[in-house]
């Protein structure tokens, strides 16, 4: 039971990591219309989390470093949650 919960939590964080990565890579494509699907859904899903870090870390030299910090925080949160779940095993 606990192993299944750890698998689900880890899978959620991994999927969200890949969504952020795809969002960052697609931001380099100038012809993408972020107001049409599926890009609007991707933007809405990831920008909720990324905007937390964009408020703290402004773009430096036109480059947005907030996704890097956001991914690091996401991985740390993933490890903490898995550790907490594992401790209650």
C-alpha positions in Angstrom: 0.0 0.0 0.0 2.7 2.4 1.0 4.8 1.5 -2.1 1.8 2.3 -4.3 1.4 5.7 -2.7 5.1 6.4 -3.1 4.8 5.4 -6.8 1.8 7.7 -7.3 3.5 10.7 -5.6 6.7 10.2 -7.5 4.9 9.8 -10.8 3.0 13.0 -10.2 6.1 15.0 -9.6 7.9 13.5 -12.6 5.0 14.3 -14.9 4.9 17.8 -13.6 8.7 18.1 -14.1 8.3 17.1 -17.7 5.5 19.6 -18.2 7.7 22.4 -16.9 10.5 21.2 -19.2 8.3 21.1 -22.3 6.9 24.6 -21.4 10.5 26.0 -21.1 11.6 24.4 -24.4 8.5 25.6 -26.2 9.1 29.1 -25.0 11.9 29.3 -27.5 9.6 28.7 -30.5 8.3 32.2 -31.5 5.4 30.9 -33.7 3.5 29.2 -30.8 0.2 30.9 -29.9 0.0 30.4 -26.2 -3.8 31.2 -26.2 -4.8 28.1 -28.3 -5.0 24.6 -27.1 -3.0 22.5 -26.2 -0.5 25.2 -25.4 -2.9 27.3 -23.3 -3.5 24.2 -21.1 0.2 23.6 -20.7 0.7 27.3 -19.9 -2.1 27.5 -17.4 -1.0 24.3 -15.7 2.7 25.2 -15.3 2.5 29.0 -14.9 0.5 28.6 -11.6 3.6 27.1 -10.1 6.2 29.0 -12.0 4.7 32.4 -11.2 5.5 31.8 -7.5 9.2 31.8 -8.4 8.9 34.6 -11.0 7.8 36.9 -8.2 10.9 36.2 -6.2 13.5 35.9 -9.1 13.0 38.5 -11.8 14.4 37.8 -15.3 18.1 38.6 -15.5 19.4 39.9 -18.8 16.2 38.8 -20.6 16.6 35.2 -19.3 14.1 33.7 -16.9 15.9 31.6 -14.3 12.8 30.9 -12.2 12.1 27.5 -13.9 15.5 26.2 -12.7 14.7 27.1 -9.1 11.2 25.8 -9.5 12.4 22.4 -10.7 14.9 22.2 -7.8 12.2 23.1 -5.3 9.8 20.5 -6.9 12.4 17.8 -6.6 13.2 18.7 -3.0 9.4 18.6 -2.2 9.2 15.2 -3.9 12.0 13.8 -1.8 10.5 15.2 1.4 7.0 13.8 0.7 8.4 10.4 -0.1 10.6 10.4 3.0 7.5 11.4 5.1 5.4 8.6 3.5 8.3 6.1 4.0 8.7 7.0 7.7 5.0 6.1 8.4 5.5 2.7 6.8 
